[in-house]
Amino acid sequence: MTSTTDVREFVVNQRNGVKGLVDSLKLTTLPSPYIQPPQKRLTSDKILSSSSQIPVIDVSNWNDPQVASEICDAAAKLGLFQIVNHGIAPVELKALVAAARGFYQFPVEERSRYWKGSSVSETAWLTTSFSPYKESVLEWRDYIKFEFLPQQHGFDAAWPPVCKEQVTDHFKRMKPIANKILNILINNLNSTINESSQQTLMGTMRMNFNYYPECPEPSLAIGTGRHSDINTLTLLLQEDGVLSSLYARATEDGDKWIHVPPIPGAIVVNIGDVLQIMSNDGYRSVEHCVLVNKSCSRVSIPVFCEPIRDSVIQPLPEVLENNEMARYRKVVYSDYLKTFFERPHDGKATIESVKL
């Protein structure tokens, strides 16, 4: 397997994924379809030395005004923070990570039953990279995505047996935490959440099991390319002990990045494009990326809170009350989704496309 075409055929069309590639070959060099152009690589000169700029917020008392203040401040300045003492037991989070790893330990023939386009489940599908048919360079990642179905109590009998219980439980644990954070953020904009806006903020919930295999030349590759999440809010569980993985852009207009270290038991919260638009830039959707490791694989588990597909996304009227000009045009969320997924990861190009 020497040519770019052969690698893509094996990884994408034959549904082996990048894990299948690593398992099949003893790689000593990075296959050419994964070599990022120099300008896309996150080199050490772009990384700030301290990660202390990432707020860590103790949410043991959600009613404490200081908690609300810290959340809103972090959402406005960086667009990312970590929460601790959120009420989820560490043993439950470890069981979820173990379930994710359990799925990727399946033989490739079993994993490929969930491949996007022919999955045995209507609400779970597996793929590789980001949009592999749209990308000239692939990302060093496989992921399976699960969709939460409230009308079925979140459970899909066709989900992989190794993880369906843990996935269902984690969706149910994350939902009230997301609700609390969103209530704080929306109240800070002098608005409130009703049944209709609840559908716009988090009418849909999805979860990924991201898998980043060990990589022979990590400095040339990227696990997940630079992007902001297009949804409302993301709550991410990082696997303990694997450092130098997740990075967030420090400022909107610079090319300096901050390491987001894994803290045992913590949940990383990042603001998505929907909240940046609804707040009319009051909150910041943070651009971030993931690096890979030569000596070990890694899993991460984000939960995405997002609008139902026909929601209209626009700045909240309460935000525009004092003659503030809207900075974004109205956009239907399904159209916004389509724009995001029809091209490779490209920073904040999707939200830029709806700016006035």
HUTABEL-V228866 format. One record per pair of residues at least 6 apart in sequence whose ideal C-beta (glycine too) atoms are under 8 Angstrom apart, sorted by the first residue. I is the first residue (numbers start at 1). J is the second residue. Records with the same first field share a line. If there is no record, write none. Layout:
BEGIN
I: J + J
END
This chain:
BEGIN
1: 7 + 10 + 25 + 31
4: 31 + 32 + 33
7: 21 + 31 + 32 + 33
8: 33 + 132 + 138
10: 16 + 20 + 21 + 24
11: 17 + 18 + 20 + 21 + 33 + 128 + 132 + 138
12: 128 + 129 + 132 + 133
15: 108 + 112 + 115
16: 24 + 108 + 112
17: 108 + 111 + 126 + 127 + 128 + 142
18: 34 + 128 + 129 + 138 + 140 + 141 + 142 + 213
19: 104 + 108 + 111 + 142 + 211 + 213
20: 108
21: 27 + 31
22: 213 + 214
23: 108
27: 216
28: 216
29: 216 + 217
30: 215 + 216 + 217 + 220 + 221
33: 137 + 138
34: 137 + 138 + 139 + 140 + 220 + 221
35: 137 + 220 + 221
36: 137 + 220 + 221 + 222
37: 137
40: 137 + 222 + 225 + 226
41: 219 + 220 + 222
42: 222 + 247 + 257 + 289 + 291
43: 219
46: 255 + 256 + 257
47: 247 + 256 + 257 + 258 + 259
48: 250 + 256 + 257 + 258 + 259
50: 258
51: 258 + 259 + 260 + 261
53: 78 + 250 + 258
54: 78 + 80 + 81 + 82 + 248 + 258 + 260 + 261
55: 70 + 73 + 74 + 78 + 81 + 82
56: 81 + 82 + 83 + 84 + 263 + 266
57: 67 + 70 + 71 + 74 + 81 + 82 + 83 + 84
58: 67 + 83 + 84 + 85
59: 67 + 83 + 84 + 85 + 86 + 180
60: 85
61: 67
62: 180
67: 184
68: 184 + 187 + 188
70: 81
71: 81 + 181 + 184 + 185
72: 184 + 185 + 188
74: 80 + 81
75: 81 + 185 + 271 + 275 + 283 + 284
76: 282 + 283 + 284
77: 284
78: 248 + 250 + 258 + 284 + 286
79: 228 + 248 + 270 + 271 + 276 + 283 + 284 + 285 + 286
80: 248 + 260 + 268 + 269 + 270 + 271 + 286 + 288
81: 268 + 269
82: 260 + 263 + 266 + 267 + 268 + 269
83: 177 + 266 + 267 + 269
84: 263 + 265 + 266
86: 177 + 267
87: 177
88: 173 + 177 + 265 + 267
90: 264 + 265
92: 169 + 170 + 173
93: 237 + 265
95: 166
96: 166 + 167 + 169 + 170 + 237 + 301
97: 237 + 239 + 240 + 299 + 301
99: 162 + 163 + 166 + 167
100: 163 + 209 + 211 + 299 + 301
101: 299
102: 162 + 163
103: 111 + 144 + 160 + 162 + 163 + 209
104: 111 + 142 + 209 + 211 + 299
106: 160 + 162
111: 126
112: 126
113: 119 + 120
114: 120 + 121 + 124 + 125 + 126 + 144 + 160
115: 125 + 126 + 127
116: 125 + 126 + 127
117: 125
119: 125 + 126
120: 158
121: 156 + 158 + 159
122: 156 + 158
123: 146 + 147 + 149 + 156 + 158 + 159
124: 144 + 145 + 146 + 147 + 156 + 158 + 159 + 160
125: 144 + 145
126: 142 + 143 + 144 + 145
127: 142 + 143 + 145
128: 138 + 141 + 142 + 143
129: 135 + 138 + 139 + 141
130: 139 + 141 + 224 + 225 + 344 + 345
131: 341 + 342 + 343 + 344
132: 138
134: 341 + 342 + 343 + 344
135: 344
136: 344
137: 344
139: 221 + 222 + 223 + 224 + 225 + 345
140: 212 + 213 + 215 + 221 + 222 + 223 + 292
141: 210 + 211 + 212 + 223 + 224 + 290
142: 210 + 211 + 213
143: 208 + 209 + 210 + 211
144: 160 + 208 + 209
145: 206 + 207 + 208
146: 156 + 159 + 167 + 171 + 206 + 207 + 208 + 209
147: 204 + 205 + 206
148: 154 + 171 + 204 + 205 + 206 + 207
149: 155 + 156
153: 168
154: 168 + 171 + 172
155: 164 + 168
156: 164
157: 164
159: 167
163: 209
167: 207
170: 207 + 301 + 303
171: 205 + 207 + 303
174: 205 + 235 + 303
175: 202 + 205
177: 235 + 267
178: 202 + 205 + 233 + 235 + 303 + 305
179: 202
181: 233 + 269
182: 193 + 201 + 202 + 232 + 233 + 305
183: 193
185: 275 + 279 + 283
186: 192 + 193 + 197 + 201
189: 278 + 279 + 282 + 316 + 318 + 319
190: 318 + 319 + 321
191: 197 + 316 + 318 + 319
193: 201
199: 307 + 308 + 311
200: 274 + 307 + 308 + 311 + 312 + 313
201: 232 + 233 + 274 + 305 + 307
202: 232 + 233 + 305 + 306 + 307
203: 306 + 307 + 308 + 311
204: 305 + 306 + 307 + 308 + 309
205: 303 + 304 + 305 + 306
206: 303 + 304 + 306
207: 301 + 302 + 303 + 304
208: 300 + 301 + 302 + 304
209: 299 + 301
210: 223 + 224 + 290 + 299 + 300 + 301 + 302
211: 297 + 298 + 299
212: 223 + 245 + 290 + 292 + 293 + 297 + 298 + 299 + 300
213: 292 + 297
214: 292 + 293 + 294 + 295 + 296 + 297
215: 221 + 292 + 293 + 294
216: 294
217: 294
218: 291 + 292 + 293 + 294
221: 292
222: 289 + 290 + 291 + 292
223: 245 + 289 + 290 + 291 + 292 + 298
224: 288 + 289 + 290 + 345
225: 289 + 344 + 345 + 346
226: 249 + 287 + 288 + 289 + 345 + 346 + 347
227: 287 + 288 + 289 + 345 + 346 + 347 + 348
228: 272 + 273 + 276 + 285 + 286 + 287 + 288 + 347 + 348 + 350 + 351
229: 270 + 272 + 273 + 285 + 304
230: 272 + 273 + 274 + 306 + 336 + 337 + 340 + 350 + 351
231: 272 + 273 + 274 + 304 + 305 + 306 + 307
232: 272 + 274 + 275 + 305 + 306 + 307
233: 269 + 270 + 271 + 272 + 275 + 305
234: 268 + 269 + 270 + 272 + 302 + 303 + 304 + 305
235: 267 + 268 + 269 + 302 + 303 + 305
236: 246 + 267 + 268 + 269 + 270 + 300 + 301 + 302 + 303
237: 267 + 268 + 300 + 301 + 302
238: 245 + 246 + 260 + 262 + 266 + 268 + 300
239: 262 + 298 + 299 + 300
240: 262 + 264
241: 262
242: 262 + 293 + 296 + 298
243: 259 + 261 + 262
244: 259 + 291 + 293
245: 262 + 290 + 291 + 292 + 293 + 298 + 300
246: 259 + 260 + 262 + 268 + 288 + 289 + 290 + 300
247: 257 + 258 + 259 + 260 + 288 + 289 + 290 + 291
248: 257 + 258 + 260 + 270 + 286 + 287 + 288
249: 255 + 256 + 257 + 258 + 286 + 287 + 288
250: 256 + 257 + 258
252: 284
257: 289
260: 268 + 288
270: 285 + 286 + 288
271: 283 + 284 + 285 + 286
272: 285 + 304 + 306
273: 285 + 336 + 348 + 350 + 351
274: 306 + 307 + 313 + 333
275: 283 + 285
276: 283 + 284 + 285 + 351
277: 313 + 314 + 315 + 328 + 331 + 351 + 354
278: 313 + 314 + 315 + 316 + 319
279: 315 + 316 + 319
280: 315 + 316 + 319 + 320 + 324 + 326 + 327 + 328
281: 327
282: 319
285: 348 + 351
287: 347 + 348
289: 345
290: 300
292: 298
306: 333
307: 313 + 333
308: 333
309: 332 + 333 + 334 + 337
310: 332 + 333 + 334
311: 332 + 333
312: 330 + 331 + 332 + 333
313: 328 + 330 + 331 + 332 + 333 + 336
314: 326 + 328 + 329 + 330 + 331
315: 326 + 327 + 328
320: 326
325: 356
326: 356
327: 355 + 356
328: 351 + 354 + 355 + 356
329: 354 + 355 + 356
331: 354
336: 350 + 354
339: 350 + 353
340: 350
343: 349
END
